[in-house]
């Protein structure tokens, strides 16, 4: 004989086996067990405080809940799909352990606000871990920049050589991206950090509950303010997955550059053997698998965001069973982002930088052409005229297979009489880089300042 469902009083027929298989979520929502027990203990304490249940009953319930938590952690309690979800399993086990008194726990609570709380507690922990891991990636990135302050690299636009920059400046651009990711996650946490329990199924509860007390027990600064919105809202999940998608986009962009830079055509960096794999057929291969996998997993996180947005776009108020589908995209996003950040922060300090290859590449592509135009502007020539003159000089160099620094003064003067011997000082890569002293620029002074600021910022956030 099948066990009667906790909600089965109104039903005359047993649930079809296919329906049980189709609707079960315990295979994936079991990850919420500790949050379900945490929320139930806080709820139980509030029920006793408000004299909704007896204090002696609350003590029995809380003791049993703690025992159930240990049973799940040890594997003693089997996660049987017949229980539909982790919440039903825990409540059923509670009643089996302590009898009818266990049924009092669900007083003044619906499965709807119970699940909202569990997922919210899980998400809060997930955001806190992601925030911490972003900090670790930033720290390794800043350290890598500081260790390679003398390395010069071609700066690119349109993936074409543009102007010379410090490699450290290029790296610090990603620090700025990850800093914004950090800020987005923190802002998301602030909006998620509202206690949902007490909303009931959708209309609140007639019992004299103290939601503020439950919030205090669970570490929330405030409670949600509309019961219908509380059980129907999944904005926090969507916002987190949106912030996670932007974070993964930043990681993916960095990965793309690491893949290019580690290729034989660039040879700018070498990724440690510990973070690469070989080929099953080509013995010479060393493949940048970690950057490739992070780049690939970005699409997975994007998909989770689209899944949640599509799930929510047509739902009427308030709770609908569709919302069971919110958990797998969230769980997968937290897990994916966590793994990507961990492996990334481990990989960064083992990257070897090939400054000679970077310098050699920076010597090609007429990277100081803009500096030459600026030189002419300082001599009194309008910038648009200077731009045209330098464009003609570059065309001449291409035809003659020369670089700017190899032209003679006579050759320069054939394009503009304003050019003197001092022109060569503006054509060096280091002069070009260090002439850019404005805040946020690639000059050595502003880059050192940016690194010091980032390190100080990261120290403060660790406290």
C-alpha positions, -999 to 999 in steps of 0.1 A, spaced: 0 0 0 13 34 -10 21 59 17 -4 87 18 9 121 8 12 149 33 -14 168 12 -35 138 3 -66 144 24 -86 158 -4 -77 130 -29 -95 97 -35 -70 81 -58 -33 75 -53 -8 95 -74 1 77 -107 36 63 -107 44 83 -138 33 115 -121 55 107 -91 84 102 -113 76 134 -134 71 157 -104 98 146 -80 125 171 -73 144 154 -44 170 142 -69 182 178 -72 167 198 -44 183 176 -17 211 201 -18 188 223 3 185 200 33 206 220 57 188 252 48 154 235 52 164 223 87 179 257 96 147 275 85 125 249 103 144 253 136 140 291 134 103 287 126 99 263 155 115 286 180 93 314 169 61 292 172 71 284 208 80 321 216 46 332 203 29 303 223 15 289 190 30 255 201 42 244 235 78 250 244 83 213 253 70 203 218 94 228 201 124 213 220 114 178 209 110 190 173 143 209 172 163 180 187 148 156 161 156 180 133 192 181 143 193 143 144 177 142 109 204 166 96 231 142 108 213 112 93 213 130 59 249 140 62 260 104 71 238 89 43 217 70 68 186 86 56 179 75 20 168 102 -4 138 82 -17 120 98 -48 87 87 -33 90 116 -9 87 141 -39 111 167 -25 136 172 3 111 192 24 86 163 24 113 138 32 124 158 63 89 164 75 79 127 70 110 116 88 103 140 117 68 127 121 80 91 120 107 99 147 85 118 172 49 111 162 21 136 158 40 164 175 62 165 144 31 176 125 30 208 145 61 222 128 41 231 97 18 254 116 17 289 102 39 278 73 32 268 37 54 248 14 55 279 -8 72 302 17 92 273 31 108 267 -3 113 304 -9 133 306 24 154 275 16 163 287 -19 170 322 -5 193 309 22 211 288 -4 215 318 -28 228 340 0 256 315 7 263 311 -30 266 348 -36 290 351 -6 312 323 -19 313 338 -54 322 372 -40 351 357 -21 363 338 -51 362 369 -73 385 385 -48 409 356 -51 410 359 -89 415 396 -86 444 392 -62 462 367 -84 456 390 -114 470 420 -97 500 400 -85 507 388 -120 505 424 -132 529 436 -105 555 409 -114 555 419 -150 556 457 -149 584 459 -175 567 438 -201 554 458 -232 527 444 -254 509 455 -286 476 470 -277 449 459 -301 418 474 -317 399 454 -343 425 427 -334 450 448 -352 481 464 -337 472 498 -324 494 514 -297 520 500 -272 508 493 -237 522 477 -206 512 440 -202 503 449 -166 479 476 -179 462 450 -201 458 427 -171 445 454 -149 417 460 -175 404 426 -164 407 436 -127 383 465 -135 358 440 -150 360 417 -120 357 446 -97 324 455 -113 313 418 -111 321 420 -74 300 451 -70 271 436 -90 271 405 -67 272 426 -36 242 447 -48 224 415 -57 230 401 -22 215 433 -7 182 427 -26 182 390 -18 188 395 19 151 397 29 134 370 49 105 354 31 91 330 57 57 340 70 41 348 36 22 315 38 8 300 6 2 335 -8 -20 355 17 0 355 49 -11 336 81 -38 342 107 -14 330 135 3 357 156 38 350 141 68 372 147 86 373 113 111 398 126 122 372 153 127 346 126 147 371 105 169 378 135 175 341 141 185 336 105 207 367 101 183 388 80 181 426 84 144 427 73 115 407 60 97 407 26 67 431 25 41 415 3 30 379 7 20 373 -29 52 387 -43 72 367 -18 60 333 -30 60 343 -67 92 363 -68 124 348 -84 141 381 -92 170 373 -69 177 341 -88 175 359 -122 196 388 -110 223 365 -97 223 345 -130 225 378 -149 255 389 -128 270 355 -132 266 356 -170 284 390 -171 312 375 -149 315 345 -171 316 367 -202 346 385 -186 363 352 -178 356 340 -213 372 371 -229 403 366 -207 404 329 -217 402 338 -254 433 360 -250 452 334 -230 444 309 -257 457 333 -284 487 344 -264 498 308 -257 497 298 -294 529 295 -314 520 325 -334 520 347 -303 541 329 -276 533 357 -252 525 334 -223 529 297 -214 502 281 -194 515 256 -168 514 219 -178 493 214 -147 465 233 -164 468 218 -199 462 184 -215 477 166 -245 464 149 -277 455 113 -279 471 111 -314 496 141 -317 523 137 -291 536 173 -295 504 190 -285 498 210 -253 462 222 -253 449 251 -232 420 231 -219 411 251 -188 407 284 -207 387 266 -234 364 249 -209 358 281 -190 350 298 -223 326 269 -232 309 269 -198 300 305 -203 273 294 -227 259 271 -201 255 299 -176 238 321 -203 214 292 -209 205 291 -173 197 328 -173 175 324 -204 158 294 -188 148 314 -157 137 344 -177 115 322 -200 101 304 -169 89 336 -153 78 356 -183 41 345 -184 34 333 -148 3 348 -132 3 356 -95 12 339 -73 27 305 -69 27 280 -98 43 246 -100 64 258 -129 86 274 -103 100 240 -94 121 245 -125 139 274 -110 163 253 -89 184 234 -114 194 265 -134 204 282 -101 222 253 -86 241 247 -119 251 284 -122 264 286 -86 283 253 -91 297 263 -126 308 298 -115 324 285 -83 344 259 -102 355 283 -129 367 309 -104 386 284 -83 405 269 -112 412 303 -127 427 317 -95 449 285 -93 460 288 -129 470 325 -130 501 324 -107 516 296 -127 514 315 -160 549 322 -175 552 356 -193 574 358 -224 584 395 -223 608 391 -252 581 378 -275 558 406 -264 585 432 -271 593 417 -305 556 419 -315 553 454 -302 581 465 -326 559 457 -355 528 474 -368 539 510 -365 525 513 -329 541 547 -323 524 563 -354 500 582 -331 530 595 -311 545 608 -343 513 626 -351 513 641 -316 549 651 -322 538 671 -353 509 687 -333 534 699 -307 553 715 -336 522 735 -344 505 713 -371 467 707 -368 460 671 -358 441 662 -389 470 674 -411 494 655 -389 473 624 -392 475 626 -430 512 632 -430 519 602 -407 496 580 -428 517 588 -458 549 580 -439 535 546 -428 526 538 -465 561 547 -475 575 525 -447 554 495 -459 566 500 -494 602 502 -483 598 474 -457 610 497 -429 599 506 -394 595 542 -383 626 542 -362 647 531 -392 638 561 -413 665 588 -418 659 625 -410 660 632 -448 632 607 -453 611 622 -426 617 657 -439 605 647 -473 571 644 -457 573 674 -433 600 700 -427 589 703 -391 604 670 -382 638 673 -365 663 648 -349 643 648 -317 616 628 -334 634 596 -325 627 601 -288 590 598 -294 593 567 -315 605 544 -288 580 520 -272 589 530 -237 586 567 -244 552 562 -260 540 542 -230 553 565 -204 541 597 -221 506 585 -211 504 597 -175 468 605 -172 447 587 -146 438 552 -159 464 553 -187 491 528 -196 521 548 -183 542 531 -156 532 557 -130 494 553 -134 497 515 -137 517 513 -105 491 535 -89 462 513 -102 480 481 -88 485 497 -54 449 509 -53 436 474 -62 458 457 -36 445 482 -9 409 476 -20 413 439 -18 428 441 17 399 461 29 374 437 15 391 408 33 385 424 66 
